[in-house]
Amino acid sequence: MKKFTKLALVSSLAISANAMAMQAMDDASLGATTGQDGINIGIGISKIEIEKLFIHDNDGLADAALGGTGEAGAIYIKANGTGATTTKGIVIGANYDNGGAYLLSSRNLADLQIDSDANGGNPFINIAAQVSGLDINIGEIGVVSSADAPAANAATIRRGGTGQENAILTGLSVKTGPMAANIQLGAAPQGAMIKLNATMIGGLTITDLGILDNSTKTATRAAGVIHLDKIQVADANSRNLVLNQSISVIGEEDNDKGYVRIVSTSGAHDNYIQGIHLGSKTAASIGDMEVQGMQTYFSPAQGQYVPGAIITIRGH
């Protein structure tokens, strides 16, 4: 799960790196039109495509009892030959469902409002971000041996993988509604670097998720698959999904080298899984599964239960 979280973080960085189609207003222009200093940035991108994505684990798994060899391996995402991911591993665009109901009013992929504040001598930058509903398509996810890192005089910086690929997920599609986040850099008087506090209209929908079991694969038999047609997540007794998270980057202290902490205090959720197929995507469905009002808790102290969850992400 740690590596899949890394994939999500790298995907987010890739979106930022490709956000070149920007229309920015300087302080003077913004002040003249709105009466307030600051900078507004509209990210006018309609689609982002990524050919392949690799997360390299350079020292592998050292535990021989678990089959580890200490050799570098990688998680990859590549095209799976179907739909939006026919030739690309990741395709991200705006969610145009319901006549554009999940888009920002500006029709941008994202809008940013940036201000700086002295904060009594402990200054910070405040970035208020609104993100349009997204249509995210991810191809095959698997593991492969990492190729050698490119030499200093290599023609490209590509490393990639080599040898046999073992697929883990056949792919999936994710649709979201609009989201908002507030980011503070420098001081963070809001209590965390990133605060998510918004309602995702229409909830979260994941489709065509296939989980592969390569241990059953032979020369004449395909890998086994648990295939889920659709997963929907919303607040309990609602069609929307409230986001209430605080994301902090914890620095080095004593022997702890630091980590990322995500604290979620959202309420109970309803989950609906439609079309559960065991063995292959074309196998008969065993039916649907519904979970109503699922609530997680975390304990800041023994015997104390707070609704929500705390997730930490760190290297090892």
N, C-alpha and C positions, 0 to 999 in steps of 0.2 A: 504494500500500500504506500510505503514511503516513496518508492520510485514513481508510482502513478501520480502522487502529489507533485513530485518534481516535474513530471510531464506537463501537468496543468500550469505550473509556474512558468516553465519554459515557453509554453504556448502563449501565455499572457505577454511575456517579454517579446515574443515574435510579433505579436500584434502591434506592440508599441514601436518596435523597430521598423515596421512597414508603414507606420502612420505618416506618410509623406505628403498626402494631399490635404494640407491644412490651410485654413483661412484665418489669419490672426489680426486682431485689432490692437494697436498700441494704446498706451495710457491716454494720450491726448485725444485720439479718435473716440475711445470708449467714454471718456469723461464728457466729450461734447455731445454724445448721443444719449447717454444714460444718466449723466450727472454724477457719476461715480468712477473714481480711478480704479485701475486694474487691467487685466488682460483677459479677453475671451478668445478661446480657440475652438473652432468647429472642425472636427475630423470627418472630411467628406469622402469616405471610402465605401464602395459598394460591395467589394469582395476581397478576401485575402486567401491566397492559395499557397500551400507549402508542399513541395515535392516529397520530401522525406524528413523525418525527425529522429535523431539518435540521442539517447542519454547513456554515456559511457561510464561504466564502473571500472576504473582503471586497475584496481587490485582484486577484483572478483570476490569470491567467497573462500576464505582460508580454512574453513572447517571441513576436513576430509571426511569426517563421519557423515556429513550431509551431502557428500559428493562434490565438495568444492575443490578447485585446483589452484585458486589464487590467480587465474588468468583473466585478463580483461574481457568483460562481456558488455552487451548493450541492449537496452530496450529500444525497439524501433517502432515507428508508425509509417506505413507506406500505403499506397493505393491498393484497394481490394477488388478493383475491376467492376464495381457496381455503382450506379447512380452518380452522385456528385463526386465520389471518390474513385471514379473509373481510372483516372490517371494521376491523381494527386492524393497525398496522404491525409492532408487536412484542408478543408474548405470552409471558410467562415464568411457569412454574409448576413444581411439584415433579415429579420423575420417578417415577411410580407403577408403572413396569414391574416384572415379576417379584414381584408381591405386596408391593411396598414395600421391596424389598431394597436400594434405593439411597437410602433416606431416613435421616436421623438418627434415633437411638433416641428423641429427644424429639419427633419429628414436626414440629419447627419448620423453617422455611426456612433459618434460620441461628441458631447459638448463639455468643455472645461472652462471654469471661471477661476482665475488665479489672482490672489491678493497676498500682499506681504504685510506683516504687522509687527510693531516694535515690542509689544507684550511686556511693557515695563522693564525693558532692558534684556529680555530673553526672547529674541525675535524668532519668527517662524514664517513659513510660506503656507498658505491655505489653498488647496485645490479642490474645488467642488466639481465632481464629475457625474454626468448623466450619460448612461450607455443605452443605446437602442436595444430592443429585443433582437436576439441573435439566432441564426440558423447555423448550427455547427455540425459539420459532418466529418467523422474521423474514420479512417480506413483500418486496415489490419494492424493490430498491435501484437508484438511478439518479442522474442529474444534471439540474439545472434552473437557470435564472437566478434569482438571489436577488431577492426583492421589496425595496422600499425599507424601511429600518428604521422602526419605528413612531415617530411623532412623540410629543413629551412629553405632548400632550393627547389621544393616541389612546385609543379605548375599550378596546383590548386590547394586550397586549405581543407578539402574534403577528406574525411577519414572513413566513415561508413562502417559496414560490417563485412564479414567474410565467412564462407562455409554455410553450414546448414542453418536455416531459419526455423524456429519453432513458434508457431502462432499461438497466442493466448486468447485474444479476442478477435472475432471476425470483423468487428467494426461497430459503430453506433452513430446515431444522430441525436443531437440535443437541440431543443428549442426553448428559448427563454423569453420572458417579457422584459420591459424596460427596467433598468436598475440604476441606483444612485449610490455614490460613495463620497466620503469626505476624507482627503489626504492632507496630513500636516507634516512638513519637513522642517528640521531645525528643532525648536521646542515643539511639544505636542500637548497644549493645554486641554485638548479634548480627551486625553488619557490614553491614546493609542495612535500609531502612525496612520492607520486606515480605519475608518468607521463606515460600516455598511448599515444603513438605516432606511429601508425603502420597502415598497410592496411590488413584487414581481407579478404584474397583471397576467392572468392566465396560468400562473404556476410554472412548474418545470416539467418538461416532457422529454423522455428518452425513448427512442425507437430502434428496433432492429439490433438489439444487443445479443451477441452470441459468445458464450464462454466455451473455450475449446479444451479437450482433454487429449493431449498427444500421446499419453501412455498407452492408449488403446489402439493407436494407429499401427497398421501393418501394411505390407505391400499391396494387399487387396482390399483393405478396409480403411475408410476415411476416419479421421479423428472424431471422437464423440463431441457433441455440441449440446449445451443447454441454451436454447434460444428463447428470448423474451420479445414478443412483438412490440409492447409498449409499456413504459413505466411513467406514471403520473404522480407528482408530489405537490401537495397544496396544504395550506393550513387546515386544521381540523374544521370540518363543516363549512368549507369555503372552496372557491376555485382559484384563489390567488395565494401567493406565497410571500410571507413577510420575511425580510432579511434584516437581521440585527446581530452583526458581528463586529468584533474589535480585533484588529490584526497588529501585532507588535513584533519588532525585531529585537530580541534580547541579546545584549552584548556579552563579551567574555568576562567571567568573574571566577577567580580562584582557578580550579581545574576544569570548569565548565567553559567550553569554547563558544558557547552561544547557540541560539536557535530562533526559530520563528514560532510564535504562539498565536493561535486563533481561538478566541473565546466567543461562543455563540450563546445567545440568551433568547433565541426564538422560542415560540410556544409549541404546542402539540401539532403533529402533522397527520394528514391522511395520505395513504399510499395505495395506488391501484396498479396491479401488474396484469396486463391483458395478454393472453395467448402464451402459455408456457409449454414449450416443446422440448422433450427429452430425447436425446440421441442424434437428432438432426433438425434442421429448420423446417423440413417438410413432414416430419413426424406429426401424428395427430396431437393436438393440444390436450393437455390434461385439465384445462380449464383456466379460470382467472383466480387471482388471489388479491384480497383486499385487507388492508390494515388500517383501522380507524383510530385516531387520537393517540398516535405513538409519541411519547414524551421521554426524552433522555434527561439525566441529571448528572451533575458533577459535585464533588465534595471538597470545599475549601478547608474543611476541618472534619475530624472524625465525628460521625453521627449527624453531620449537617448536609442536607441535600438541596442543591440549587438547580432549578430547571435550566437545561442547556447542555453544553459540552465544551471541553477544552481539548484542542488538538495541538501537538507540538511537532515540529519538523526540524530535524537536525542531521548532520553528517555523523559518521562513525569511523 
